[in-house]
Amino acid sequence: MDKKIALSDFEKVKQWGTSASLNDDLILLSDVTNLPQMTEPRRLNFIVIGLCQKGSARYMLDTEEKIINQGDIIIVSDRHVVDHVTSSDDFECVGMALSMKFFYEVIREVSDISALFLYSRYHPVMSLSEQEQQMFHDDFKILNKKITETQNHFHKELMRTLILAMFYDLSNIIYRAQSIKEDHQTRSDIIFTRFIRLVEENCRQQRRVSWYAQQMNITPKYLSQSVRNVSGRTPNTWIDNYVTLELRLALKNSTKSIKEITLDFNFPNQSFMGKYFKEHTGMSPSDYRKN
């Protein structure tokens, strides 16, 4: 008889207390089969990365069935809707859950990693070689050991560095899988990947879809159609998500005044930036900084 596995929002995963955690940023899951049952579809607000060690599992991702077998890695990104998660009785899987804030803190200086993880958003299950499986286990073992060393004054910085190293290993796997499928990439896939890279590099200064279309020598309409075909979202949604993320990081990790941040992000004035930020986060920049 199959058993159910639950995936929920990040706070609930942390409350289950099944594994080691790093504040509100990272949870290491030594056995995901122990998590409570899923009773309804859930839209994730975090990233899940796991390796199937034994058995198999099935789940619905945005209404499309995915199958995980032994030796497969699964990467489920935020905003995906997960439902009907079942597994064989002998299913074993280890992995982690990362908050989106922590994920972007780790990768924000490395655009290639971000682009490769974008590929996994639409190819969430990949088969690993035995060597790659061992690499994942080695990285996970180090994380599991270091996450408990809370007396280290640089504990969070150390964990962030170790996660980044693991992401380089994972990105190499994704790069291999992407290279195999490269011949089958559609024009829309290529446009979407280039668009995201441009947004990552320029979102602090440019928020107009027409500007990105111009850089790519295509019309805004064609860009919008291509991005929608691949991701199900509009270019404006992607741009707003990246701008809001960068604003959050600037407000939390910078001593600059809100006025200075307004200038850095090329907003016409502080009031406009405040309205933009509140529209996308539900709070003012000053309240966000205080909290």
Secondary structure, DSSP 8 states (H G I E B T S, - for coil): --EE-----HHHHHHH--S-EETTTEEEES-GGGS----S-EE-SEEEEEEEEESEEEEEETTEEEEEETTEEEEE-TT-EEEEEEE-TT-EEEEEEEEHHHHHHHHTT-HHHHHHHHHHHH--EEE--HHHHHHHHHHHHHHHHHTT-TTSTTHHHHHHHHHHHHHHHHHHHHHHHHHHHGGG--HHHHHHHHHHHHHHHHTTT---HHHHHHHTTS-HHHHHHHHHHHHSS-HHHHHHHHHHHHHHHHHHH----HHHHHHHTT-S-HHHHHHHHHHHHSS-HHHHHH-
